[in-house]
Structure formats: C-alpha cells, structure tokens
Amino acid sequence: MSAFRLATKQDLPDILEMLADDTLGAERENNVLSDKYIEAFEKICNDPNQELTIAEINGDKVATFQLTFLQYLTYEGGLRAQIEAVRTSSEYRGQGIGTKVFDYAIHRAKEKGCHMVQLTSDKRRPDAIRFYEKIGFVSSHEGMKLKLK
C-alpha cells in the first residue's frame, strides 16, 4: 500500500486540506497556512509523545492522523495511545486506506508499549463510528467535552 512517515512542515498544506475536506472539518478549519497552524505543528514535532503521520501512495499524500501517547498511573502505570484527526483524502476514500492507517497506528502503539488505543469521534460522523466498530473499537465510555472558547 503506502508508506507511513512523520509529517514535515512541507506537508502542512496537504494536512490542512484533508482536515477541512468534510462537513465538520470545513466548519472549524480555514485551510489557510497561518502562524497558529505552524506553531501547533512545531509543538507537536517537538513533543516526544506526539506523532503526526502521513500516509503516501506513489508520492501522493492520501491520509493523515495524530497519535498521542498518554502516560497513566492506572493500569499499573500503563501507556495509552490516543488517535485523532484521522483523515483520508476524499479522492482515496473507500479504497481500504482507513483500515491500513489503523493497522499502522495500532502497530505503532504496540511498539511504544501501549496497552490500549483510544479515540473519540463526533456523533455527527455515523459512518466513521461504524468503521471504528467494524475494526474492533468498542464504545465503552461516554465522552464529554467542555468548550472553552
């Protein structure tokens, strides 16, 4: 399939395009490479507990996701991987790339010694939720958020 690699600053325009390329993403992303995006990217790259990843097929950037490794005291000091901002380029959707992205992300989590991979998904994304359930994720907790801005 594709090659997976850590994102570089040159990938930012493509990542922003993927993030904004759906109904919900279009509501919150402006797809303009601003200083805020550059600053966030640099913080992610400088944090050893973060991996912003790009998937490529024949040099085309087809998917992106961010893994965050969370250290806990529970589970005897266990480590979890949080996967977020999963996007497949619209022209490549429906080709099994999402499954390969999750296979890779779960492999990375195991390599880091994680005992669990977790994610959140907006309830307005029923197709994504069905996909996550199909590949083995279980809705075991009720997630809650409090917007601060």
Salt bridges, closest charged atoms under 4 A:
ASP11 OD2 - ARG5 NH1 2.67
ASP11 OD1 - LYS61 NZ 2.90
ASP14 OD2 - LYS61 NZ 2.82
ASP21 OD2 - ARG93 NH2 3.62
ASP22 OD2 - ARG87 NE 3.83
ASP22 OD2 - ARG125 NH2 2.49
GLU27 OE1 - ARG124 NH1 3.71
GLU39 OE2 - LYS43 NZ 3.31
GLU42 OE2 - LYS9 NZ 3.43
GLU51 OE2 - ARG108 NH2 2.39
GLU56 OE2 - ARG5 NH2 3.08
GLU111 OE2 - HIS107 NE2 2.89
GLU111 OE1 - ARG108 NH1 2.41
ASP122 OD1 - ARG124 NE 3.06
ASP127 OD1 - ARG130 NH2 2.17
GLU142 OE2 - LYS123 NZ 3.41
